[in-house]
Amino acid sequence: MIFRSNLFSFRSLLHYRRCYSSSQLHDVYIYNSTNKALEKFEPKYPGTIFWYSCGPTVYDSSHIGHASTYVTFDIIHRILKHVFNYNIVLMMGITDIDDKIIQRSQKEQVHYLEISKKYEQEFIGDMQKLNVQPPTIYARVSDHIPLIINFIQKLIDDKFAYACPSGSVYFDMNRYGEKNEYKHHRMNEQGVSSLETDILNEKRNIRDFALWKGRDESSHELKFKSPWGYGRPGWHIECSVMASRTFGSHLDIHSGGLDLVFPHHANEILQSTAYHEIKTWAKYWLHAGLLNTKSMDEKMSKSLNNTILIRDMLKTYTSTQFRLFCLMHDYRSPRSFESAAIQQALFVDKLFKAFFDTVQACQKGLVDISSLSEAETISKIRNTQDEIVDVLANNFDTPSAMTHLQELVHWINSHMNYDIRDNENSIKNTPTCALYLAVDFIQSWLQIFGIDMSISGHQNQNTSSDRILLENVVEKSVQFRTNIRDISRRRSVTNEDNPKKVILQECDDYRLQMKYLGIDIKDRHQGSTWSFKK
């Protein structure tokens, strides 16, 4: 038997809840990193979200630190869309012009776009394997060079930036401070915002940061012509320009990893509010906790040479197991990819699959559920639904949501009896519809979170027909074995004087069932052979 999730039925249940609740829509609260507080989520346009996500710098293969961030935000995206019914325009910025990309292209003696395109496609492929939904729009730095130059020029015209003889352009922190508070901007441990310490002497203020990095016209490295001379964009300006191109002067959500808070996002706030002449550019800033090594003291990073590539991780664990790992951690908190945390995800994976298998056994009358109240089960499901929606509305508390799903399974399991010898007849007359409602409910929630367990945990739809055949063969084989065991235990023998005849009849019936499934079994003198029917 195959369970197929019915997402529509669950959405109808949510719709029913909303129509007959005291409030039309459930209030959602989000932790806003800029204000360091939990705030009621109120996008500019009710029911609509404009969202920009910092994407990868595509100079190498993606690792599970990237996977953790993007799976986490994919879960939040799905919750906002499918649970709270928001329409979402999501843009992801792809940094395809960067010093590391250029260095790699020079080393391999290929065009820089050949490097960036290769690893961008690899990244997109990795996201597909992890069931991360693609954004509405991919934006690439290489497609926005003229807009970046125009953006910088306006900052210069408005006195928020200045050009140097080298051709570099810097954001003027003193000028900004005269007009605005820059509470989001702080100095790092070295007191330097720029990545290039060799040109500090041309900056007016140690906190000024590069918008455009000047390059000598005669150099052979990548450069673009601008009013200030040849060069290429600074890192921070790229995201501001790409987001502004699509969303203008307002974003509802800006997201990224916790390591981007400073200087990247801090500088984005400065240059974007200066450009648009507003106090608030992105209303809510969401930052995902970093995936650390086993020590929890060291983040996973290519520069630290402690990464596990996504494709290597998927050789050991499934995408479902990794997503469960993410679901069971608070999205803002650091998480460690170590044995105990992984084993917890594996346990939950097995718990749900075992529950679905047990429900199949109940349908066959192999498990006693006579003590399971249908009305009480339905009530429990409805209560669990309300509890899950409530915790998700509280800053996307997926660990609590997963706990509620597990508690529902444990509660149903506690009413099951696997010893059926004394009441076999009554078991087969016990309705199982409430169990299937529970299966649909759990599978629907998992599907909302991006997990498909509708085909016994197997996500390859291309092999579903082969799997159906295999399941039918196994089903008949197990039933045949059960019948033989019953005969041996003298529970099903109708002719006590001739059990051998009954066994042979079972063998003939099994052969006939296999024929219906397209398998020919022929009895030979030395044994039996089989073949697929032509």
N, C-alpha and C positions, 0 to 999 in steps of 0.2 A: 504494500500500500504506500502511496506517495502523497505527502501533504503538500498542497500548493497554497502559499500565503495569499490572502485576500485583503490587500491594503485598502481597497475601497470600503470594505465593511468597517474597518477601524476608523477611517476618516468619517464615515457616517456617524459612528458612535461619538466622535469628537464634536461633530456638527450638532448632534442631539444635545450634548452637554452644554454647548454654548447658547443654543436657542432658548434653553430653559433654565439658564443660570441667572443670577442677579445682575451680572455684568455681561455686556455684549462680547467683550474680548478679555482674555486673561492678561493681567498686567505682567510684564516681564522686567526683571531687574538684572542689570549687568554691572560688573565691576569695571569702572572706568580708570584706566591706569594713570591718566593725567591728573585726575583729582584724588586718586587713591581711595575711592569710596564706591559703595554699591549704589547705583542710581537707577531710577525708573527709566526704562527704555522708551524713548519718544522720538522716533525719526521725524524728519522734517515733513514728510508726506505720510499720513497714516496708512499703514498696510504696505508701504514700499520702503525698501532699503537700498541705498547706494553704498557700495562696499569696495574698498581697495585693499588688496593683499600684496604685501611684498613677496615676490617670487624668488627663484634661485639665481645665483650668478653662475652661468653655465660654462664652467671651465673644466669640470671633471664629473665623474659619476656621483649620483646622489647617494647619501648614506641614510641610516635609519633615524638619525637626528632630524633630517629633513622630513622623513616619513612621519615621524611623531608630530611635528608641527602641522603638516598639511592634512593628515588624517584627523587631527584634533579639530581644526577649523572646518573640515568637511562635515564632521559630526554636528558642529554648531550651526553650520549653514543648513543642514538637513532639518535640524530641530526648528529653526526659525521658519523654514519654508513649509514643512509638512505638519508640524504640531501647532504653530502659531499663525500659519497661513499668510506669511509675508511674501510679497513679490520682491525678488532680489536681482539687482544688477551687480554682478561681481566681476571686477577687473583684477587680473594678476599681472604684475610687472615682471618682465624678464630682463635681467641685466646681461646683455650680450656684448657690451663694450666695457672692458675692465682690464686693469693692469695684468691680472693673472691670466686672462684670456689671451692678451697680446703676447705675454711672455711664452705661453705654451705654443702659440702659433709660430713665433720666431724659432722656438726650439725644434718644432716639427716641420718648419719651413712650408707652412700652408697659410692661406688667407685666414684672418681672424674669424670671419663668419663661418668658415668650414668647421672650426673648433666649436663655436657657439651653437651652430645648427645641429651638429652631431649630439652634443650633450643636452640640448633642449629637447630633441626628439627622444633621447633616452630617458630624460626626466618625465616627459609626458607618458611614455610607455610604462615607467615605474608607477606613476600615479594611477594609470588604468588597472594595473595588476593589484593595486591596493584599493581599488573601487572608489577612488577619489573622483568626484564629479568634476568635469572641466569647468573653468570659469566662463562667464558670459563672453568675456573678451580677454585675449592675451595681448599685452602691450610690450613692445620691444624698444629698447633704447635706440637702436640703430635706425628705427623708423621715425624718430622724433628729434633728430639733431637740429633742424631749422627752428622747431618750436622751442627747444632748449635755449638756443641762442637768443630768440626773441624774449623769452622769459627773463633771462639774465639781463638783457638790455633794459627792460623795464625797471628792474631792481636798481640798475645803475642810474637811470634817468630819475628815479625817485630817491636817489641818494642812499639807498640801503646796501649798495655794493660799490666797489671801486676796482678799476683795472690798474695793473702794474706794468712797468716796462717789459717784464718777461712775457707778457701776454696772459698771465694768470689773472683771475678775477676772484675777489673775496667778498664774503658777506660782512657788512660792517656792524659789529655788535654794539659799538658805542652809539651809532646812529639809531639802531633799533631800540636801545635802552632809553633813549630820549623820548620815544613815543609810546613804548609798550613795556609791560613787565615780561621778563623772560625767565619765569620761574621753572620752565621745563628744561632749561639749558644749564648744565653744570659742567665743570671741568673734570676730566678723568684724572687718574692718579698722577700722570705726568704733567697735568695742567695744559695739555695740548689738544685742540679739537681737530686740527689738520692731520692728515696721514703723512704729509711730507715735511719732515723736520728740516730739510736742507734749504727751504725757502722762507723760514720764519722771519728772516731779517727784512723781508719786503712787506710783511703784514703790519698793519697799524696797531693791532691788538692781538695778544696771544690767543684769544678766544675766537678770532675771526676764522672762518673756514672756507675752503675752496669751492667755488661754484664752477670754475673753468680752470683747467690746468694747462698753462702755456707750454708750448713745445717749439723748439727751434725749427724754422722753416726748412733748413737743410737736412734735418734728421730724417732717418728712414723709418721711424716708428709711426704708428697710426696717429693721424692728426686731421683736424677739420679747420677750414678757414672761418674766421669770425671777425667782427669789427675790431677786436683787440689783438688780433694775431692768430697764428695757428695754435691748435691745442685740442683738448677733448673734455667732455663734461666731468665734473666732480660727481662722486657717488650719490650724494644726498639730493642734488637738484633733479636727478633723473625721475625719481618717483613723484616728486611734486608736479613736474611738468606732465607726465603721462596721466596722472590722476586728474589734474586740472583740465586736460584736453577733453576728457569724457564727462567729468562730473562738475566742472566749473569751480565755483567758490565754496561748494558745500559737499562734505562727505558725512554719511551717517556713521560708518564704521571704517576704521583703518586697523589692520591687523598685521601681526608678525611675531617672530620669536622674541623671547625676553631679552636676548642679547642685542636686539636692535633699538632698545629704548634710548640708549645713548651710545654714540652721538647721532645715529642715523635719524631716528624719529624726532628727537629734539630739534635737529637742524631742519627737518622737513616742516615742523610747526613754524619755526622762525621765518623761513623764506616764503612759505605759502601764505601766512597771515600778512606779511609785508607786501607781497605781490598783489593779493586780493584786497588789501586795505580793510581787513576784518579782524576781529578778536578771536573768533573760533572758526577753524577750517574743518577739521574732523571732530565730530561731537563726541564719539566714543572710541577709545583706543583699547584694543584687546591684544594681550600678549600671552603667548603659550609658554608654559614652563619648559625648560630645556631637558633633553634626554641626556643623562649623565652616564658615565662609565660605572662599573661596579662599586667604585669608591664613593660615589655621590658627591665627591669634591671636585670633580673634573668633568666639564661638559664634553660631549662628543664633538670633535672638530677635525677637519682635514689637516689644519695647521698643527694639531697636536698628535697627528698620526695614530689616532685611537678609534678610527671609524670602522663600522661594519656596513658594507654596501647593501642597498635594498635587495638586489638580486641574490646576494649571498644569504641574507636573512631568510628569504623566501624558499631557500633550499631546505631549511630546517623547520620553519613555521609557516602556517598558512596566513593569507591576508586576513582571514576572519580572526585568527588567534591574535594577530598583532593589533587589530582594531579593538578586540575585547580588552587587550592590555591598555590601550589608550582610554577606552570608556571607563575603566575601573580606576583611573587617576583623575583628580581634579585638574582641569585644563590649565590652570595658572601655576600649579605646583611642579617642581622638578620631579622627574621620575627616573628610576634607575633600571636599566635593562639587565637585570640580574635574575638568578635562578628563582628566588621566592616569588617575585612579581610575575614572572613568566608562567610559573607553575600554577599560580592563581587563575590566570587567563585560560590555561589549558583545562583546569578543573571546571570552570564555568562552561567552556565549550563542550566538554563531555557531559556535563549536567543536563544541558538543554537537549543534546542529541539523545541521551539515554531516556529522557522524559518522553520525547516524541516516539521512540521505539516502544516504550512501555505502554503508551496510549494505543499503539497498534496491537500490542498483546492483549490489552483490555477488550478491544473490538473482537478479538478472536476467542474471548472467553477464557483466557489463560491467567488472568489476574482478577481477583475479587475486589470490586469497587462498590459493593452493596452498602457500605457505611458512608459513602460519599454522597452528601445531599446535593441534588441538582440546584435547588434554589440557593443554598448556601454558597455553592461554587460560583454561580452567576453573580451573586452579591459580592463575593470576594474579588472577582475580576473587575467589577465596576469600581470598587474601592481602590484597588491597585491602580486602575487607570487614573483616578483622581489624584492619588498620591504621586504618581510619576509626573503628571502634568505640573503639579505644584512644585516639585523639586527641580524640574527643568526650567520653570519660570524663575527660579532663584539662582541666577548665574550659571545655568546649564549644568546642574549638579548630576552628571551622569553616573558617578559612583553610587549615589543613593538610588537612582532609577534602576540600575542593575541589581542592587540589593533587593528592591521590591519585586523584581521579576524572579529572582532566585527564591525569595520567601514564598511566592505563589507556588512555585514548583515543589518546594519542600512541604508546604501545607497539603497539596494534593497527594504527594507521595506518602504522607503520613496516614492517609485514609485507604491505602492500597494493601491488599493481602495476597501474598504470592502462594500461600498454602491453600489450595482449592479442593483438596480431596474430599472434604465433608459436605460441601455445598455446591457441587459442580453445576447442577441444573439451574439453581437460582442465579448464578453468575451470568450465564448466557442470556438471561432475561433482563439484566440490569441495563437501562439506557446509558449510552456513552456520549450523547450530544454535548453535555456540559464540558466533557474533556476536550472535545474537538473545538469548542468555543475557546477554551484555554490555550490550545495549540495555536489557533488562528490569532489570538490576542498576543501571545508571546512572539510568534513569527512576524506579526505586523510591526511590533515595536522594534524588533531586531532589524527589520527591513528599513524602517525609518532611520535607524542608526547606521545603515549601510552594510548590514549583514544579511546574507541570503542563506537560510537553512531550510528552504522549502523543498530541497531534494536531498534530504538526509545529509546536509552539510556539504554536498558536492555542488560546485558552482559552475561546472562546465556544461552549459546547456546543449552543446553540440553532441554530447554522448548520452543524452537522456533516453533515446529510444533503445540503445544498447543496454543501458542500465535497467530499463523497464523489463527487458527480456531476461536479464540476469536475475532480477529480483523475483520474477515469476518462477524461474527454474529453482532458485533457492527456496522459495515459498513451498513449492510442491515437494521438494526434497526433504525439507524439514517436516512437513506434514506426513510424508511417507515414513520417516524415521519415528515420528510420534506414534503412528498407527502400529508399527512393528513393536515398539516398546509396550504399547497397551496390550498387544497380543501376548507378548512374553510375560507380562504381569497379570495376564488373564482378566483384563478389564473390558476388552472389546470383543472377545471371541464369542461368536454366535453359535459355533459348533464345537462344544468342548471335546468331543471325541476325535476331532480331526483338525487340530491347530495348524498342521502343515498346509492343508488345503486353503485355510484362511490367509496364510502368509503368501501363498502363490497367487491368490486372487488380488491381494494388495499389490504384488509385483506387476501383475497384468494391468491393473488400474493405473499404476504409476507410469508404465510404458505408454498407455493411451494418453495420459495427460501430457507427457513429453511430446507426443506426436502432434497434439494440438498447438504446442509451442514451436513446432518446426524442427523437432529433434527425433530422428528415427533410432530406436533401440532394437537390435536384433540379437536373439538368443542363439549362441553357438554351443557346440558340444563342450568346449573347454571354458566357456564363459560368455559374456555379452559384449557387443560392440555398439558404437553409436556414430551417427553422422548427421549433419544438417540436411534437411529435406531440400531437394532441388526444385 
